[in-house]
């Protein structure tokens, strides 16, 4: 074991890797074995080439090879001792995973054409993460996936623990929150597909582990290594109450929607919904309709889509809240409820749903629709940033792309935090707009509304982090935009209905009406790529259990 002392010129990172390799440690990713289950679930069926980047002693690669026997699984690491340990373990287990010691250039050659690249915690050791992720993007096939594991730390993590962590492990990259990671992805050309938070993780000191440690302590050349690893595990456990492990999945193309709702619209149902939601609205002349903001015109024609993906996406939201512990008797405040579809859907799952909107006209429409459908949802006019409710009044607060339209998003988030119970959840649909060209913003604002604020996902996540929320999970959702043929059928129907309901409109008026409908409901498909939409669910920060005092000597 000569040459492994931390007193020589070898870096702290090299020293840590040497300990792991010498002790043949099972390199569990952030979150432990629960994370490997999440990784395996994220690998698409049929992936032919899977890379484990920064494979350490190869345990993750061997688990992937076992789960996907038809795939070629290649583990890459810059540390030769790690590769030696990984190859020895693969021979012992008769694993099909193969391993190679590489530098950056060789990695890009070996990983080229990958369907999946896994980083099982190796990103913490990247000295230049932007360069690594750009290389990852270049190695992935179009639409290929990066499956990336990170620890994300609470705002109140003791600074001395983080300094000690950097010194002991030789960390290279310590991003501040998920927003920082998402920002690096965006610059590298990756698009987020999903994020999942796992339970806080600490190592269990099992009887077998204690026995193994005692045996190794009796071997003179192993004593230093065992003591060094024991200190590092104690530090990991001391940090365990201040960080969550996260699985992030990103795509080198447009990500596939993870939530139900993909596929073509049921036109019969779409038309019936348009009719229902336009029923309470008095007809207006074209001189008035031309001046309507886009969302007001959509309310007029009866488009009830309160979220990307419409009612199906809100159903997904409701089921997600149920899965995360919101019970049937839960109180839910739906801020920015528009014409009420989101609140009505939520009220079919939860007993205490209140739809809130600052526009009295929309609340009146929502109330009328709710009564027609015998929905128990209540509808009130109110400002989401000043609701007037007592603290800890709600089990969940929901919003449907509301933050993109409010001039004071942080005030709205602060109010959501105030009225949520300590274990409450906040859910919001957000769009990711990474095209920074001014003409793109102009086109979107012309079609959606002049008050819409465009932002990439990283900036959206930063808003929640700043407001004291932790992401629980995030998934891409299908926006439900109609195809060209579907759009034509819907346009012709609403124009015919407008003619029947308002015979005073001339042929020229109906032509202008049709053009407005196409402009506001076409979702910009003729001039822009469809933006990526997500459903994100957040908890209030600092709700995890803190660790007990531990002996770190």
C-alpha positions as CSV (number, residue, x, y, z in Angstrom):
1,X,0.0,0.0,0.0
2,X,3.0,2.3,-0.4
3,X,2.2,5.6,-2.2
4,X,-1.3,5.9,-0.9
5,X,-0.6,8.4,1.8
6,X,-2.5,11.7,1.5
7,X,0.8,13.5,2.4
8,X,2.3,12.9,-1.0
9,X,1.6,15.0,-4.1
10,X,-1.4,13.0,-5.2
11,X,-4.7,15.0,-5.1
12,X,-7.4,14.3,-2.6
13,X,-9.6,12.9,-5.4
14,X,-6.9,10.5,-6.5
15,X,-6.3,9.4,-2.9
16,X,-10.0,8.8,-2.4
17,X,-10.2,6.8,-5.6
18,X,-7.2,4.7,-4.6
19,X,-8.9,3.9,-1.3
20,X,-12.1,2.8,-3.1
21,X,-10.1,0.7,-5.6
22,X,-7.9,-0.9,-2.9
23,X,-10.8,-1.8,-0.7
24,X,-12.8,-2.9,-3.8
25,X,-15.8,-0.9,-2.5
26,X,-19.2,-1.2,-4.2
27,X,-19.6,2.2,-5.7
28,X,-23.2,3.0,-5.0
29,X,-24.5,6.1,-6.8
30,X,-26.0,9.0,-4.8
31,X,-29.1,7.6,-3.1
32,X,-27.7,4.1,-2.8
33,X,-29.4,1.0,-4.2
34,X,-32.7,2.9,-4.6
35,X,-30.9,5.1,-7.2
36,X,-29.8,2.1,-9.3
37,X,-33.4,1.0,-9.5
38,X,-34.3,4.5,-10.7
39,X,-31.4,4.4,-13.3
40,X,-32.6,1.0,-14.6
41,X,-36.1,2.2,-14.9
42,X,-34.9,5.2,-16.9
43,X,-33.0,3.2,-19.5
44,X,-35.2,2.7,-22.6
45,X,-36.0,-0.8,-23.7
46,X,-34.0,-1.5,-26.8
47,X,-31.0,0.6,-25.9
48,X,-28.1,-1.0,-27.7
49,X,-25.1,1.0,-26.5
50,X,-24.9,2.2,-22.9
51,X,-21.9,4.0,-21.4
52,X,-21.2,4.3,-17.7
53,X,-19.1,7.5,-17.6
54,X,-16.8,7.7,-14.5
55,X,-17.6,4.1,-13.8
56,X,-15.6,3.9,-10.6
57,X,-15.3,0.2,-9.6
58,X,-18.0,-0.8,-12.1
59,X,-20.9,-1.8,-9.9
60,X,-23.4,0.4,-11.8
61,X,-22.2,-0.9,-15.2
62,X,-22.5,-4.5,-14.0
63,X,-26.1,-3.9,-12.8
64,X,-27.0,-2.3,-16.1
65,X,-25.4,-5.2,-18.1
66,X,-27.4,-7.7,-16.0
67,X,-30.7,-5.8,-16.6
68,X,-30.0,-5.3,-20.3
69,X,-28.2,-8.4,-21.5
70,X,-28.7,-7.5,-25.2
71,X,-27.0,-4.1,-24.8
72,X,-23.3,-3.4,-25.1
73,X,-22.4,-1.8,-21.7
74,X,-19.0,0.0,-21.5
75,X,-17.6,1.5,-18.3
76,X,-15.1,4.4,-18.7
77,X,-12.9,5.9,-16.1
78,X,-9.8,8.0,-16.0
79,X,-8.3,6.2,-13.0
80,X,-6.5,2.9,-13.9
81,X,-6.9,1.5,-10.4
82,X,-10.7,1.9,-10.7
83,X,-10.6,0.1,-14.0
84,X,-8.5,-2.8,-12.6
85,X,-11.0,-3.2,-9.8
86,X,-14.0,-3.1,-12.1
87,X,-12.5,-5.7,-14.5
88,X,-11.7,-8.0,-11.6
89,X,-15.2,-7.8,-10.3
90,X,-16.7,-8.3,-13.8
91,X,-14.6,-11.5,-14.2
92,X,-15.7,-12.8,-10.8
93,X,-19.4,-12.1,-11.6
94,X,-19.0,-13.2,-15.2
95,X,-20.5,-9.9,-16.3
96,X,-20.8,-8.9,-19.9
97,X,-19.8,-5.3,-19.0
98,X,-16.5,-4.2,-20.4
99,X,-14.2,-1.4,-19.0
100,X,-11.6,1.0,-20.4
101,X,-9.3,3.6,-18.9
102,X,-9.6,6.7,-21.0
103,X,-8.8,10.4,-21.2
104,X,-11.3,12.9,-22.6
105,X,-10.5,12.4,-26.3
106,X,-10.6,8.6,-26.0
107,X,-13.9,8.8,-24.2
108,X,-15.5,10.6,-27.1
109,X,-14.2,7.9,-29.5
110,X,-15.4,5.0,-27.4
111,X,-18.7,6.6,-26.4
112,X,-19.7,7.8,-29.9
113,X,-23.2,6.7,-31.0
114,X,-24.4,5.9,-27.5
115,X,-28.1,5.4,-26.8
116,X,-27.6,6.1,-23.1
117,X,-24.8,7.7,-21.1
118,X,-25.0,7.2,-17.3
119,X,-23.2,9.4,-14.8
120,X,-23.7,7.6,-11.5
121,X,-22.4,10.5,-9.4
122,X,-19.2,11.1,-11.3
123,X,-20.3,14.7,-12.2
124,X,-19.2,15.8,-8.7
125,X,-15.6,15.2,-9.8
126,X,-15.8,17.1,-13.1
127,X,-13.4,20.1,-13.2
128,X,-15.0,21.5,-16.3
129,X,-18.6,20.2,-16.3
130,X,-19.7,22.3,-19.3
131,X,-17.0,20.7,-21.5
132,X,-17.9,17.2,-20.3
133,X,-21.6,17.7,-21.0
134,X,-20.9,19.1,-24.4
135,X,-18.9,16.0,-25.1
136,X,-21.8,13.9,-23.8
137,X,-24.1,15.6,-26.2
138,X,-21.8,14.9,-29.1
139,X,-21.5,11.3,-28.2
140,X,-25.3,10.6,-27.9
141,X,-27.4,9.5,-30.8
142,X,-30.1,12.0,-31.8
143,X,-32.7,11.6,-29.0
144,X,-30.2,9.7,-26.9
145,X,-30.4,10.0,-23.1
146,X,-28.1,11.2,-20.4
147,X,-29.0,9.6,-17.0
148,X,-27.3,11.7,-14.4
149,X,-27.1,11.3,-10.5
150,X,-26.5,14.3,-8.2
151,X,-26.8,15.3,-4.6
152,X,-28.5,18.6,-4.2
153,X,-27.9,20.4,-0.8
154,X,-30.3,22.3,1.4
155,X,-29.7,26.0,1.9
156,X,-28.9,25.5,5.6
157,X,-26.2,22.8,5.1
158,X,-23.3,23.7,7.5
159,X,-20.5,25.3,5.5
160,X,-17.9,23.5,7.5
161,X,-19.3,20.1,6.3
162,X,-19.2,21.2,2.7
163,X,-15.6,22.4,3.0
164,X,-14.6,19.1,4.6
165,X,-16.4,17.2,1.9
166,X,-14.5,19.0,-0.8
167,X,-11.2,18.4,1.0
168,X,-11.8,14.7,1.7
169,X,-13.2,13.7,-1.7
170,X,-11.5,16.3,-4.0
171,X,-14.8,17.5,-5.5
172,X,-14.5,19.5,-8.7
173,X,-18.0,20.7,-9.2
174,X,-20.4,21.8,-6.4
175,X,-23.5,23.2,-8.3
176,X,-25.8,25.4,-6.3
177,X,-29.2,23.7,-6.9
178,X,-30.9,22.0,-9.7
179,X,-31.2,25.2,-11.6
180,X,-27.4,25.4,-12.0
181,X,-27.3,21.8,-13.3
182,X,-30.1,22.5,-15.8
183,X,-28.3,25.6,-17.0
184,X,-25.2,23.6,-17.8
185,X,-27.3,21.1,-19.7
186,X,-29.0,23.9,-21.7
187,X,-25.6,25.3,-22.7
188,X,-24.5,21.9,-23.8
189,X,-27.5,21.3,-26.0
190,X,-29.3,18.9,-23.7
191,X,-33.0,19.1,-23.0
192,X,-34.4,18.0,-19.7
193,X,-36.8,15.1,-19.8
194,X,-37.4,14.3,-16.2
195,X,-36.1,14.9,-12.7
196,X,-36.9,12.7,-9.7
197,X,-36.0,13.2,-6.0
198,X,-35.1,10.2,-3.9
199,X,-35.2,9.8,-0.1
200,X,-32.3,11.1,1.8
201,X,-29.5,8.5,2.0
202,X,-27.1,7.4,4.7
203,X,-24.9,4.3,4.9
204,X,-26.2,1.6,7.3
205,X,-23.5,0.2,9.6
206,X,-24.6,-3.5,9.2
207,X,-23.1,-6.3,11.2
208,X,-21.4,-7.6,8.1
209,X,-19.8,-4.2,7.5
210,X,-18.6,-4.0,11.1
211,X,-17.1,-7.5,10.8
212,X,-15.4,-6.7,7.5
213,X,-13.9,-3.5,8.9
214,X,-12.6,-5.3,12.0
215,X,-10.9,-8.0,9.8
216,X,-9.3,-5.4,7.6
217,X,-8.2,-3.4,10.6
218,X,-6.1,-6.4,11.6
219,X,-4.2,-6.3,8.3
220,X,-1.4,-3.7,8.8
221,X,-1.3,-2.4,5.3
222,X,-5.1,-1.9,5.3
223,X,-5.4,0.0,8.6
224,X,-4.8,3.4,7.1
225,X,-7.3,2.8,4.3
226,X,-10.0,1.5,6.6
227,X,-9.6,4.5,8.9
228,X,-9.6,6.9,5.9
229,X,-12.8,5.3,4.5
230,X,-14.5,5.2,7.9
231,X,-13.9,9.0,8.2
232,X,-15.4,9.6,4.8
233,X,-18.5,7.5,5.5
234,X,-19.0,9.3,8.8
235,X,-18.9,12.6,6.8
236,X,-21.4,11.2,4.3
237,X,-23.8,10.3,7.1
238,X,-23.3,13.7,8.7
239,X,-24.3,15.3,5.4
240,X,-27.2,12.9,4.8
241,X,-29.8,15.1,6.5
242,X,-28.9,18.1,4.4
243,X,-29.1,16.8,0.9
244,X,-31.3,14.8,-1.4
245,X,-30.2,12.5,-4.2
246,X,-31.7,13.3,-7.6
247,X,-32.0,11.4,-10.8
248,X,-31.9,13.7,-13.9
249,X,-32.7,12.5,-17.4
250,X,-31.9,14.7,-20.4
251,X,-32.2,14.2,-24.1
252,X,-30.0,15.2,-27.0
253,X,-33.2,16.0,-28.9
254,X,-36.8,16.8,-27.9
255,X,-37.7,14.5,-24.9
256,X,-40.6,12.1,-25.1
257,X,-43.5,13.0,-22.8
258,X,-43.4,11.0,-19.6
259,X,-46.9,11.8,-18.5
260,X,-50.1,10.3,-20.1
261,X,-51.8,12.4,-22.7
262,X,-49.7,11.9,-25.8
263,X,-51.4,11.2,-29.1
264,X,-54.1,12.8,-31.3
265,X,-57.0,14.5,-29.9
266,X,-60.5,13.0,-29.7
267,X,-62.2,15.5,-31.9
268,X,-65.7,14.6,-30.8
269,X,-64.7,15.2,-27.2
270,X,-62.8,18.4,-28.1
271,X,-65.8,19.8,-29.9
272,X,-68.2,18.9,-27.0
273,X,-65.7,20.6,-24.6
274,X,-65.6,23.8,-26.8
275,X,-69.3,23.9,-26.8
276,X,-69.6,23.5,-23.1
277,X,-67.1,26.1,-22.2
278,X,-68.4,28.7,-24.6
279,X,-72.0,28.3,-23.4
280,X,-72.0,31.0,-20.7
281,X,-70.3,33.7,-22.9
282,X,-72.3,36.4,-24.7
283,X,-71.4,36.9,-28.3
284,X,-69.3,39.9,-29.2
285,X,-68.8,41.8,-32.5
286,X,-65.5,41.4,-34.4
287,X,-64.6,45.0,-33.5
288,X,-64.4,43.8,-29.9
289,X,-62.9,40.4,-30.6
290,X,-60.0,41.9,-32.6
291,X,-58.8,43.7,-29.5
292,X,-59.0,40.7,-27.2
293,X,-55.8,39.4,-25.7
294,X,-55.1,35.8,-26.9
295,X,-56.2,34.1,-23.7
296,X,-59.4,36.1,-23.6
297,X,-60.2,35.1,-27.2
298,X,-59.5,31.5,-26.3
299,X,-62.0,31.8,-23.4
300,X,-64.5,33.3,-25.9
301,X,-64.4,30.3,-28.3
302,X,-64.5,27.9,-25.4
303,X,-60.9,26.6,-25.4
304,X,-60.6,25.5,-21.7
305,X,-57.0,24.3,-21.8
306,X,-55.7,25.5,-18.5
307,X,-52.5,23.7,-18.8
308,X,-50.2,22.2,-21.5
309,X,-52.0,19.1,-22.5
310,X,-55.4,20.3,-21.2
311,X,-57.6,18.1,-19.0
312,X,-55.5,15.0,-19.5
313,X,-52.5,16.7,-18.1
314,X,-54.5,17.9,-15.1
315,X,-55.6,14.3,-14.5
316,X,-51.9,13.4,-14.4
317,X,-51.3,16.2,-11.9
318,X,-54.1,15.0,-9.7
319,X,-52.8,11.4,-9.7
320,X,-49.3,12.6,-9.0
321,X,-50.5,14.5,-5.9
322,X,-52.3,11.4,-4.8
323,X,-49.2,9.3,-5.2
324,X,-47.2,11.8,-3.2
325,X,-49.6,11.7,-0.3
326,X,-52.4,14.2,-0.8
327,X,-55.5,12.4,0.3
328,X,-59.1,12.6,-0.9
329,X,-60.0,15.1,1.8
330,X,-57.1,17.4,0.9
331,X,-57.6,21.1,0.5
332,X,-56.3,22.4,-2.9
333,X,-56.1,26.0,-4.1
334,X,-55.9,26.3,-7.9
335,X,-54.4,29.7,-8.6
336,X,-55.0,31.1,-12.0
337,X,-57.9,28.7,-12.8
338,X,-58.9,30.5,-16.0
339,X,-62.3,29.1,-17.1
340,X,-62.3,26.4,-14.5
341,X,-61.2,23.1,-16.2
342,X,-58.3,22.5,-13.9
343,X,-60.3,23.1,-10.8
344,X,-63.1,20.9,-12.0
345,X,-60.7,18.0,-12.8
346,X,-59.0,18.4,-9.4
347,X,-62.4,18.4,-7.6
348,X,-63.1,14.9,-9.0
349,X,-60.1,13.8,-6.9
350,X,-60.1,16.0,-3.8
351,X,-62.9,17.3,-1.7
352,X,-61.8,20.9,-0.9
353,X,-60.8,22.5,-4.3
354,X,-61.0,26.2,-4.7
355,X,-60.4,27.8,-8.1
356,X,-58.9,31.4,-7.8
357,X,-58.5,33.8,-10.7
358,X,-58.0,37.6,-10.8
359,X,-60.3,37.9,-13.8
360,X,-63.9,38.1,-12.6
361,X,-65.2,37.2,-16.1
362,X,-63.3,33.9,-16.0
363,X,-64.5,33.1,-12.5
364,X,-68.1,33.7,-13.6
365,X,-67.6,31.3,-16.6
366,X,-65.9,28.7,-14.4
367,X,-68.8,28.9,-11.8
368,X,-71.4,28.5,-14.5
369,X,-69.6,25.5,-16.0
370,X,-69.0,24.0,-12.6
371,X,-72.7,24.2,-11.8
372,X,-73.7,22.7,-15.1
373,X,-71.3,19.7,-14.4
374,X,-72.4,19.5,-10.7
375,X,-68.8,20.0,-9.7
376,X,-68.1,20.6,-6.0
377,X,-65.3,23.0,-7.0
378,X,-65.7,26.5,-5.6
379,X,-64.6,29.6,-7.7
380,X,-63.5,32.9,-6.3
381,X,-62.1,36.1,-7.6
382,X,-58.8,36.9,-6.0
383,X,-55.1,37.7,-6.3
384,X,-52.8,34.7,-6.0
385,X,-50.1,36.8,-4.3
386,X,-52.5,38.1,-1.6
387,X,-55.1,35.3,-1.0
388,X,-56.1,36.3,2.5
389,X,-56.1,32.7,3.7
390,X,-54.5,31.8,7.0
391,X,-51.1,30.2,7.1
392,X,-50.9,26.5,6.5
393,X,-54.5,26.4,5.1
394,X,-53.9,24.1,2.1
395,X,-52.5,20.6,1.4
396,X,-51.6,21.6,-2.1
397,X,-51.4,24.7,-4.3
398,X,-51.7,24.2,-8.1
399,X,-50.9,26.5,-11.0
400,X,-51.2,25.9,-14.7
401,X,-48.5,28.0,-16.3
402,X,-49.6,30.8,-14.1
403,X,-46.1,32.0,-13.2
404,X,-45.4,32.8,-16.8
405,X,-48.2,35.4,-16.8
406,X,-47.8,37.1,-13.5
407,X,-45.7,40.3,-13.2
408,X,-44.7,39.3,-9.6
409,X,-43.9,35.6,-9.7
410,X,-41.8,35.6,-6.5
411,X,-44.7,37.2,-4.6
412,X,-47.0,34.5,-5.8
413,X,-44.6,31.8,-4.7
414,X,-44.1,33.4,-1.3
415,X,-47.8,33.4,-0.8
416,X,-48.0,29.7,-1.9
417,X,-45.4,28.9,0.7
418,X,-47.2,30.8,3.4
419,X,-50.6,29.1,2.9
420,X,-49.2,25.6,2.4
421,X,-49.0,23.2,5.3
422,X,-45.5,22.1,6.3
423,X,-45.8,18.9,4.3
424,X,-47.8,20.5,1.5
425,X,-47.0,20.4,-2.2
426,X,-46.9,23.0,-4.9
427,X,-47.5,21.9,-8.5
428,X,-47.0,24.1,-11.6
429,X,-46.8,23.5,-15.4
430,X,-43.9,25.4,-16.9
431,X,-42.6,25.8,-20.4
432,X,-38.9,25.7,-21.4
433,X,-37.9,28.3,-24.0
434,X,-34.2,28.2,-24.7
435,X,-34.3,30.1,-28.1
436,X,-33.1,33.5,-27.1
437,X,-33.7,35.2,-30.5
438,X,-35.8,38.4,-30.2
439,X,-37.9,37.4,-33.1
440,X,-38.9,34.1,-31.4
441,X,-40.1,36.0,-28.3
442,X,-42.1,38.4,-30.6
443,X,-43.8,35.5,-32.4
444,X,-44.7,33.7,-29.2
445,X,-46.0,36.8,-27.4
446,X,-48.1,37.7,-30.5
447,X,-49.7,34.3,-30.4
448,X,-49.9,33.7,-26.7
449,X,-50.0,37.1,-25.1
450,X,-47.9,40.2,-24.7
451,X,-47.5,39.6,-20.9
452,X,-46.1,36.1,-21.2
453,X,-42.5,35.9,-19.8
454,X,-40.3,33.4,-21.7
455,X,-37.5,31.6,-19.9
456,X,-35.5,28.4,-20.0
457,X,-36.2,25.7,-17.5
458,X,-33.1,26.6,-15.5
459,X,-34.5,30.0,-14.8
460,X,-37.9,28.6,-13.9
461,X,-36.2,26.2,-11.4
462,X,-34.2,29.1,-9.9
463,X,-37.4,30.9,-9.1
464,X,-38.7,28.0,-7.0
465,X,-35.3,27.5,-5.3
466,X,-35.2,31.2,-4.4
467,X,-38.7,31.0,-2.9
468,X,-37.6,28.1,-0.7
469,X,-39.1,25.1,-2.6
470,X,-37.4,21.8,-3.3
471,X,-38.3,19.9,-6.5
472,X,-39.9,16.5,-5.8
473,X,-40.3,15.5,-9.5
474,X,-40.5,17.0,-12.9
475,X,-41.7,15.3,-16.1
476,X,-42.1,16.4,-19.7
477,X,-45.8,16.5,-20.8
478,X,-47.4,16.3,-24.2
479,X,-48.8,19.7,-25.0
480,X,-51.7,18.3,-27.0
481,X,-51.4,20.6,-29.9
482,X,-53.8,19.7,-32.7
483,X,-52.4,18.5,-36.1
484,X,-53.1,20.6,-39.2
485,X,-56.0,18.5,-40.2
486,X,-57.5,18.5,-36.7
487,X,-57.0,22.2,-36.5
488,X,-58.9,22.7,-39.8
489,X,-61.9,20.6,-38.5
490,X,-62.0,22.5,-35.2
491,X,-61.7,25.9,-37.0
492,X,-64.5,25.1,-39.4
493,X,-66.7,23.9,-36.5
494,X,-66.3,27.0,-34.3
495,X,-66.7,29.3,-37.3
496,X,-70.0,27.6,-38.2
497,X,-71.1,27.7,-34.5
498,X,-70.3,31.4,-34.4
499,X,-72.4,32.0,-37.5
500,X,-75.3,30.1,-35.9
501,X,-75.0,31.9,-32.5
502,X,-74.4,35.4,-34.0
503,X,-76.1,35.7,-37.5
504,X,-75.2,39.4,-37.6
505,X,-71.6,38.5,-38.4
506,X,-70.8,39.0,-42.1
507,X,-68.8,36.7,-44.3
508,X,-65.8,39.0,-43.8
509,X,-66.3,38.9,-40.0
510,X,-66.4,35.1,-40.1
511,X,-63.2,35.0,-42.2
512,X,-61.5,37.3,-39.7
513,X,-62.8,35.1,-36.8
514,X,-61.4,32.0,-38.5
515,X,-58.0,33.7,-38.9
516,X,-58.0,34.7,-35.2
517,X,-58.8,31.1,-34.2
518,X,-56.0,29.7,-36.3
519,X,-53.6,32.2,-35.0
520,X,-54.3,31.7,-31.4
521,X,-54.8,28.0,-31.3
522,X,-52.2,26.8,-33.9
523,X,-49.6,26.8,-31.1
524,X,-47.1,28.4,-33.6
525,X,-46.5,25.1,-35.4
526,X,-45.9,26.8,-38.7
527,X,-43.1,29.1,-37.5
528,X,-41.5,27.6,-34.4
529,X,-40.5,24.4,-32.8
530,X,-43.0,23.3,-30.2
531,X,-41.8,24.4,-26.7
532,X,-41.1,21.7,-24.1
533,X,-43.6,21.7,-21.3
534,X,-43.2,20.1,-17.8
535,X,-45.3,19.3,-14.8
536,X,-43.2,20.1,-11.7
537,X,-44.1,19.2,-8.1
538,X,-42.3,20.9,-5.2
539,X,-42.2,20.7,-1.5
540,X,-41.3,23.3,1.1
541,X,-37.6,23.3,1.8
542,X,-36.1,22.0,5.0
543,X,-38.8,19.3,5.7
544,X,-36.4,16.4,5.9
545,X,-35.1,14.9,9.1
546,X,-31.8,16.1,10.3
547,X,-29.1,13.6,11.2
548,X,-28.4,12.6,14.8
549,X,-25.1,13.5,16.3
550,X,-22.5,11.0,15.0
551,X,-19.0,10.2,16.0
552,X,-16.9,11.4,13.1
553,X,-13.5,10.5,14.6
